[in-house]
Amino acid sequence: MELADLNKDEQLALAGLLEFVVQASGHVTPDEETEIDAIVEAIGEKNYRAAVDEVDKRFPDEQALRSFLVKIERQEAREVIYGTVIDAAMTDTVEGRENKLLSWLATQWKVVVTYEQPPADEETT
């Protein structure tokens, strides 16, 4: 499944999570901007803008967003959305509030989260 395959509600979930997680620090880093640009390109600017506008109207707080997120049912969509948001979030520091939301979401959506360890630097003697 690709981002372009997300339906309207799934796009809304993606936009809501991005707004909460990526923009929670009060600023968007250049790396986060690059990630968001790729997402906009994948789902279309019109669709993304419509989703962002709806996020602002429907989700005044984290609880409202959480209540909506549990309604996303397609597992493939959940995994694509979660992976996309994690990739965007990992370009900067994931702070406590964002981490709690993402951990909760992984449990709710039954998304298995694995982290790859970077290769250890070999010491030269």
Backbone as a printed PyTorch tensor [residue, N CA C, xyz], in Angstrom:
tensor([[[  0.8530,  -1.1820,   0.0000],
         [  0.0000,   0.0000,   0.0000],
         [  0.8980,   1.2450,   0.0000]],

        [[  0.4550,   2.2390,  -0.7270],
         [  1.1690,   3.5100,  -0.8350],
         [  0.3300,   4.6230,  -0.2050]],

        [[  0.9490,   5.7540,   0.0790],
         [  0.2080,   6.8990,   0.6150],
         [ -0.9310,   7.3100,  -0.3120]],

        [[ -0.7100,   7.1920,  -1.6040],
         [ -1.7350,   7.5770,  -2.5760],
         [ -2.9880,   6.7090,  -2.4720]],

        [[ -2.8690,   5.5390,  -1.8360],
         [ -3.9990,   4.6210,  -1.6990],
         [ -4.8670,   4.9010,  -0.4700]],

        [[ -4.4570,   5.8520,   0.3710],
         [ -5.2230,   6.1650,   1.5720],
         [ -6.5490,   6.8230,   1.2190]],

        [[ -7.6080,   6.4320,   1.9160],
         [ -8.8980,   7.0870,   1.7050],
         [ -8.9390,   8.3960,   2.4890]],

        [[-10.0510,   9.1010,   2.4200],
         [-10.1620,  10.4240,   3.0360],
         [ -9.9180,  10.3850,   4.5460]],

        [[-10.5330,   9.4390,   5.2470],
         [-10.3360,   9.3440,   6.6950],
         [ -8.8910,   9.0030,   7.0370]],

        [[ -8.2870,   8.1510,   6.2540],
         [ -6.8920,   7.7750,   6.4940],
         [ -5.9580,   8.9580,   6.2400]],

        [[ -6.2680,   9.7490,   5.2190],
         [ -5.4960,  10.9680,   4.9700],
         [ -5.6700,  11.9520,   6.1280]],

        [[ -6.8660,  12.0150,   6.6590],
         [ -7.1410,  12.8810,   7.8010],
         [ -6.3410,  12.4190,   9.0240]],

        [[ -6.2860,  11.1210,   9.2550],
         [ -5.4980,  10.5690,  10.3590],
         [ -4.0200,  10.9210,  10.1820]],

        [[ -3.5200,  10.7710,   8.9770],
         [ -2.1340,  11.1080,   8.6750],
         [ -1.8580,  12.5800,   8.9470]],

        [[ -2.7060,  13.4450,   8.4400],
         [ -2.5200,  14.8900,   8.6350],
         [ -2.6050,  15.2660,  10.1110]],

        [[ -3.5420,  14.6640,  10.8280],
         [ -3.6830,  14.9480,  12.2530],
         [ -2.4640,  14.5190,  13.0440]],

        [[ -1.9630,  13.3470,  12.7520],
         [ -0.7670,  12.8710,  13.4430],
         [  0.4430,  13.7280,  13.1140]],

        [[  0.5730,  14.0730,  11.8500],
         [  1.7040,  14.9280,  11.4680],
         [  1.6370,  16.2690,  12.1710]],

        [[  0.4590,  16.8430,  12.2100],
         [  0.3150,  18.1390,  12.8590],
         [  0.6750,  18.0300,  14.3350]],

        [[  0.2130,  16.9950,  14.9790],
         [  0.4820,  16.8380,  16.4010],
         [  1.9500,  16.5140,  16.6690]],

        [[  2.4850,  15.5410,  15.9580],
         [  3.8240,  15.0400,  16.2480],
         [  4.9230,  15.9490,  15.7040]],

        [[  4.8330,  16.2970,  14.4480],
         [  5.9070,  17.0570,  13.8160],
         [  5.8950,  18.5150,  14.2550]],

        [[  4.7260,  19.1060,  14.3710],
         [  4.6580,  20.5220,  14.6800],
         [  4.5470,  20.8060,  16.1760]],

        [[  4.5920,  19.7690,  17.0050],
         [  4.4530,  19.9520,  18.4500],
         [  5.5930,  20.7590,  19.0540]],

        [[  6.7560,  20.7090,  18.4340],
         [  7.9030,  21.4280,  18.9850],
         [  7.7990,  22.9340,  18.7460]],

        [[  6.8280,  23.3530,  17.9580],
         [  6.6480,  24.7760,  17.7030],
         [  7.3510,  25.2490,  16.4380]],

        [[  8.1330,  24.3720,  15.8570],
         [  8.8010,  24.7100,  14.6060],
         [  8.9640,  23.4370,  13.7700]],

        [[  9.0950,  23.6480,  12.4780],
         [  9.2920,  22.5260,  11.5730],
         [ 10.7160,  22.6340,  11.0250]],

        [[ 11.4970,  21.5780,  11.2250],
         [ 12.8810,  21.5900,  10.7620],
         [ 12.9180,  21.3960,   9.2450]],

        [[ 14.0310,  21.7330,   8.6060],
         [ 14.1520,  21.4920,   7.1620],
         [ 13.9480,  20.0240,   6.7880]],

        [[ 14.4430,  19.1080,   7.6150],
         [ 14.2550,  17.6770,   7.3300],
         [ 12.7830,  17.2800,   7.4220]],

        [[ 12.0810,  17.8330,   8.4180],
         [ 10.6450,  17.5610,   8.5480],
         [  9.8920,  18.1420,   7.3540]],

        [[ 10.3030,  19.3310,   6.9240],
         [  9.6790,  19.9460,   5.7470],
         [  9.8300,  19.0560,   4.5210]],

        [[ 11.0040,  18.4730,   4.3630],
         [ 11.2590,  17.5730,   3.2320],
         [ 10.3330,  16.3660,   3.2970]],

        [[ 10.1750,  15.8010,   4.4980],
         [  9.2710,  14.6560,   4.6830],
         [  7.8310,  15.0450,   4.3410]],

        [[  7.3930,  16.1910,   4.8330],
         [  6.0190,  16.6470,   4.5770],
         [  5.8160,  16.9140,   3.0940]],

        [[  6.7970,  17.5090,   2.4430],
         [  6.6950,  17.7530,   0.9960],
         [  6.4990,  16.4470,   0.2290]],

        [[  7.2050,  15.4060,   0.6390],
         [  7.0620,  14.1000,  -0.0240],
         [  5.6620,  13.5280,   0.1990]],

        [[  5.1250,  13.7350,   1.3900],
         [  3.7720,  13.2680,   1.6940],
         [  2.7490,  14.0300,   0.8470]],

        [[  2.9120,  15.3390,   0.7720],
         [  2.0100,  16.1720,  -0.0310],
         [  2.0480,  15.7240,  -1.4880]],

        [[  3.2350,  15.4520,  -1.9800],
         [  3.3690,  14.9910,  -3.3640],
         [  2.6790,  13.6460,  -3.5740]],

        [[  2.7880,  12.7690,  -2.5780],
         [  2.2130,  11.4230,  -2.7030],
         [  0.6890,  11.4320,  -2.6930]],

        [[  0.0760,  12.2450,  -1.8300],
         [ -1.3880,  12.2150,  -1.7460],
         [ -2.0470,  13.3660,  -2.5010]],

        [[ -1.2360,  14.3010,  -2.9630],
         [ -1.7680,  15.4390,  -3.7080],
         [ -1.9700,  16.6450,  -2.7970]],

        [[ -1.5710,  17.7960,  -3.2890],
         [ -1.6510,  19.0030,  -2.4670],
         [ -3.0830,  19.3290,  -2.0630]],

        [[ -4.0200,  19.1720,  -3.0030],
         [ -5.4230,  19.4700,  -2.6980],
         [ -5.9370,  18.5830,  -1.5690]],

        [[ -5.6430,  17.2860,  -1.6440],
         [ -6.0760,  16.3460,  -0.6000],
         [ -5.4180,  16.6600,   0.7360]],

        [[ -4.1330,  16.9720,   0.7040],
         [ -3.4280,  17.2600,   1.9490],
         [ -3.9650,  18.5340,   2.5950]],

        [[ -4.1530,  19.5660,   1.8000],
         [ -4.6780,  20.8380,   2.3390],
         [ -6.0800,  20.6490,   2.9210]],

        [[ -6.9020,  19.8830,   2.2330],
         [ -8.2590,  19.6190,   2.7320],
         [ -8.1890,  18.8680,   4.0650]],

        [[ -7.2820,  17.9000,   4.1690],
         [ -7.1390,  17.1450,   5.4090],
         [ -6.6590,  18.0470,   6.5430]],

        [[ -5.6890,  18.9100,   6.2700],
         [ -5.1790,  19.8250,   7.3000],
         [ -6.2790,  20.7750,   7.7660]],

        [[ -7.0640,  21.2860,   6.8290],
         [ -8.1710,  22.1760,   7.2000],
         [ -9.1680,  21.4520,   8.0950]],

        [[ -9.4510,  20.2000,   7.7610],
         [-10.4070,  19.4280,   8.5540],
         [ -9.8360,  19.0820,   9.9340]],

        [[ -8.5350,  18.8100,   9.9930],
         [ -7.8820,  18.5350,  11.2840],
         [ -8.0980,  19.7180,  12.2180]],

        [[ -7.8710,  20.9150,  11.6970],
         [ -8.0090,  22.1190,  12.5230],
         [ -9.4300,  22.2990,  13.0450]],

        [[-10.4200,  21.8570,  12.2820],
         [-11.8210,  21.9880,  12.6930],
         [-12.2660,  20.8770,  13.6420]],

        [[-11.8120,  19.6420,  13.3800],
         [-12.3550,  18.4820,  14.1040],
         [-11.5850,  18.0620,  15.3460]],

        [[-10.3160,  18.4270,  15.4250],
         [ -9.4870,  17.9240,  16.5140],
         [ -8.8690,  19.0620,  17.3160]],

        [[ -9.6530,  19.6220,  18.2350],
         [ -9.1400,  20.7430,  19.0220],
         [ -8.0700,  20.3190,  20.0360]],

        [[ -7.9920,  19.0180,  20.3160],
         [ -7.0120,  18.5420,  21.2870],
         [ -6.6280,  17.0940,  20.9670]],

        [[ -5.6630,  16.6020,  21.7180],
         [ -5.1650,  15.2520,  21.4990],
         [ -6.2460,  14.1950,  21.7000]],

        [[ -7.1060,  14.3680,  22.6690],
         [ -8.1480,  13.3780,  22.9350],
         [ -9.0990,  13.2330,  21.7500]],

        [[ -9.4500,  14.3330,  21.1340],
         [-10.3170,  14.2810,  19.9510],
         [ -9.6270,  13.5170,  18.8250]],

        [[ -8.3320,  13.7540,  18.6580],
         [ -7.5730,  13.0280,  17.6360],
         [ -7.5320,  11.5410,  17.9610]],

        [[ -7.2460,  11.2030,  19.2140],
         [ -7.1980,   9.7940,  19.6110],
         [ -8.5360,   9.0900,  19.3520]],

        [[ -9.6270,   9.7690,  19.6780],
         [-10.9540,   9.1800,  19.4590],
         [-11.1920,   8.8700,  17.9860]],

        [[-10.6580,   9.6970,  17.1230],
         [-10.7980,   9.4650,  15.6870],
         [ -9.8690,   8.3460,  15.2120]],

        [[ -8.6490,   8.3420,  15.6940],
         [ -7.6530,   7.3820,  15.2170],
         [ -8.0780,   5.9310,  15.4270]],

        [[ -8.8010,   5.6470,  16.5010],
         [ -9.2200,   4.2610,  16.7490],
         [-10.2180,   3.7770,  15.6980]],

        [[-10.7760,   4.6880,  14.9230],
         [-11.7480,   4.3130,  13.8940],
         [-11.0940,   3.8980,  12.5690]],

        [[ -9.7990,   4.1170,  12.4540],
         [ -9.0870,   3.6900,  11.2420],
         [ -8.9080,   2.1800,  11.3360]],

        [[ -9.4430,   1.4490,  10.3660],
         [ -9.5190,  -0.0060,  10.4880],
         [ -8.5920,  -0.7920,   9.5730]],

        [[ -8.2910,  -0.2790,   8.4020],
         [ -7.4600,  -1.0660,   7.4780],
         [ -6.0360,  -1.1640,   8.0200]],

        [[ -5.5790,  -2.3840,   8.2770],
         [ -4.2580,  -2.5760,   8.8740],
         [ -3.1460,  -2.0570,   7.9660]],

        [[ -3.2620,  -2.2810,   6.6720],
         [ -2.2290,  -1.7760,   5.7570],
         [ -2.1290,  -0.2550,   5.8380]],

        [[ -3.2670,   0.4100,   5.9100],
         [ -3.2780,   1.8700,   6.0160],
         [ -2.6650,   2.3050,   7.3390]],

        [[ -3.0030,   1.6070,   8.4040],
         [ -2.4400,   1.9310,   9.7160],
         [ -0.9140,   1.8850,   9.6650]],

        [[ -0.3940,   0.8260,   9.0620],
         [  1.0500,   0.6470,   9.0050],
         [  1.7250,   1.7080,   8.1490]],

        [[  1.1040,   2.0560,   7.0390],
         [  1.6640,   3.1080,   6.1720],
         [  1.6370,   4.4540,   6.8960]],

        [[  0.5280,   4.7650,   7.5270],
         [  0.3980,   6.0350,   8.2520],
         [  1.4180,   6.0880,   9.3870]],

        [[  1.4600,   5.0560,  10.1870],
         [  2.3700,   5.0340,  11.3370],
         [  3.8260,   5.1660,  10.8860]],

        [[  4.2070,   4.3900,   9.8970],
         [  5.5780,   4.4460,   9.3930],
         [  5.9400,   5.8160,   8.8450]],

        [[  4.9900,   6.4240,   8.1510],
         [  5.2240,   7.7550,   7.5830],
         [  5.4070,   8.7880,   8.6830]],

        [[  4.5660,   8.7260,   9.6930],
         [  4.6580,   9.6860,  10.8030],
         [  5.9460,   9.4710,  11.5910]],

        [[  6.3160,   8.2200,  11.8350],
         [  7.5690,   7.9350,  12.5460],
         [  8.7550,   8.4680,  11.7540]],

        [[  8.7670,   8.2420,  10.4460],
         [  9.8700,   8.7420,   9.6250],
         [  9.9790,  10.2590,   9.7220]],

        [[  8.8520,  10.9350,   9.6710],
         [  8.8610,  12.3970,   9.7790],
         [  9.3000,  12.8350,  11.1730]],

        [[  8.8200,  12.1550,  12.1920],
         [  9.1410,  12.5270,  13.5730],
         [ 10.6070,  12.2830,  13.9020]],

        [[ 11.1730,  11.2440,  13.3490],
         [ 12.5450,  10.8760,  13.6860],
         [ 13.5860,  11.8180,  13.0950]],

        [[ 13.1800,  12.7490,  12.2550],
         [ 14.1400,  13.7190,  11.7370],
         [ 14.5020,  14.7390,  12.8020]],

        [[ 13.7410,  14.7640,  13.8920],
         [ 13.9590,  15.6680,  15.0150],
         [ 13.7930,  14.8390,  16.2920]],

        [[ 13.8930,  15.4560,  17.4150],
         [ 13.7150,  14.7680,  18.6850],
         [ 12.2370,  14.4730,  18.9150]],

        [[ 11.9290,  13.2340,  19.2630],
         [ 10.5650,  12.8660,  19.6260],
         [ 10.4560,  13.0370,  21.1310]],

        [[  9.6490,  13.9990,  21.5300],
         [  9.5470,  14.3380,  22.9450],
         [  8.4710,  13.5070,  23.6350]],

        [[  8.3690,  13.6750,  24.9520],
         [  7.5000,  12.8550,  25.7850],
         [  6.0750,  12.7350,  25.3070]],

        [[  5.4210,  13.8710,  25.0450],
         [  4.0100,  13.8450,  24.6380],
         [  3.8280,  13.1120,  23.3180]],

        [[  4.7030,  13.4090,  22.3700],
         [  4.6020,  12.7510,  21.0590],
         [  4.8820,  11.2590,  21.1980]],

        [[  5.8760,  10.9270,  22.0090],
         [  6.2240,   9.5340,  22.2190],
         [  5.0710,   8.7630,  22.8460]],

        [[  4.3930,   9.3780,  23.8090],
         [  3.2400,   8.7240,  24.4400],
         [  2.1320,   8.4570,  23.4270]],

        [[  1.8500,   9.4410,  22.5780],
         [  0.8170,   9.2570,  21.5500],
         [  1.2090,   8.1450,  20.5910]],

        [[  2.4500,   8.1550,  20.1250],
         [  2.8860,   7.1360,  19.1650],
         [  2.9170,   5.7460,  19.7930]],

        [[  3.3070,   5.6430,  21.0400],
         [  3.3010,   4.3430,  21.7250],
         [  1.8720,   3.8370,  21.8930]],

        [[  0.9810,   4.7290,  22.3120],
         [ -0.4320,   4.3730,  22.4530],
         [ -0.9840,   3.9080,  21.1150]],

        [[ -0.6620,   4.6630,  20.0550],
         [ -1.1860,   4.3470,  18.7300],
         [ -0.6790,   2.9930,  18.2330]],

        [[  0.5940,   2.7070,  18.4650],
         [  1.1420,   1.4100,  18.0460],
         [  0.3730,   0.2730,  18.7070]],

        [[  0.0300,   0.4430,  19.9690],
         [ -0.7430,  -0.5740,  20.6750],
         [ -2.1600,  -0.6730,  20.1110]],

        [[ -2.8290,   0.4490,  19.9470],
         [ -4.2000,   0.4670,  19.4340],
         [ -4.2910,  -0.1380,  18.0370]],

        [[ -3.3290,   0.2250,  17.1990],
         [ -3.3520,  -0.2140,  15.8060],
         [ -2.6490,  -1.5420,  15.5810]],

        [[ -2.0640,  -2.0950,  16.6570],
         [ -1.3320,  -3.3620,  16.5450],
         [ -0.2130,  -3.2750,  15.5040]],

        [[  0.5330,  -2.1770,  15.6030],
         [  1.6840,  -1.9660,  14.7270],
         [  2.9230,  -2.3980,  15.4830]],

        [[  3.6840,  -3.2830,  14.8800],
         [  4.9140,  -3.7460,  15.5010],
         [  6.0100,  -2.7400,  15.1640]],

        [[  6.6170,  -2.1910,  16.1990],
         [  7.6520,  -1.1810,  16.0140],
         [  9.0010,  -1.8120,  16.2900]],

        [[  9.8840,  -1.7220,  15.3090],
         [ 11.2500,  -2.2040,  15.4900],
         [ 12.2000,  -1.0740,  15.1220]],

        [[ 13.2630,  -0.9960,  15.8520],
         [ 14.2740,   0.0260,  15.5930],
         [ 15.5630,  -0.6590,  15.2010]],

        [[ 16.1460,  -0.1750,  14.1380],
         [ 17.4120,  -0.7260,  13.7030],
         [ 18.5410,   0.0230,  14.3830]],

        [[ 19.4930,  -0.7320,  14.8810],
         [ 20.6640,  -0.1250,  15.4710],
         [ 21.6240,   0.2460,  14.3510]],

        [[ 22.1760,   1.4550,  14.3970],
         [ 23.1840,   1.7870,  13.3980],
         [ 24.4170,   0.9130,  13.6470]],

        [[ 25.1650,   0.6020,  12.5880],
         [ 26.3490,  -0.2390,  12.7780],
         [ 27.3400,   0.4550,  13.7140]],

        [[ 27.9360,  -0.3280,  14.5760],
         [ 28.9280,   0.2300,  15.5060],
         [ 30.1660,   0.6500,  14.7260]],

        [[ 30.7040,   1.7850,  15.0860],
         [ 31.9260,   2.2580,  14.4350],
         [ 33.0790,   1.3410,  14.8380]],

        [[ 33.8130,   0.9350,  13.8720],
         [ 34.9640,   0.0920,  14.1690],
         [ 36.1220,   0.9820,  14.5890]],

        [[ 36.7600,   0.5820,  15.6590],
         [ 37.9020,   1.3510,  16.1400],
         [ 39.1410,   0.9410,  15.3570]],

        [[ 39.9510,   1.9200,  15.0610],
         [ 41.2070,   1.6220,  14.3800],
         [ 42.3210,   1.7350,  15.4060]],

        [[ 43.2760,   0.8310,  15.3110],
         [ 44.3700,   0.8670,  16.2640],
         [ 45.6370,   1.2930,  15.6310]]])
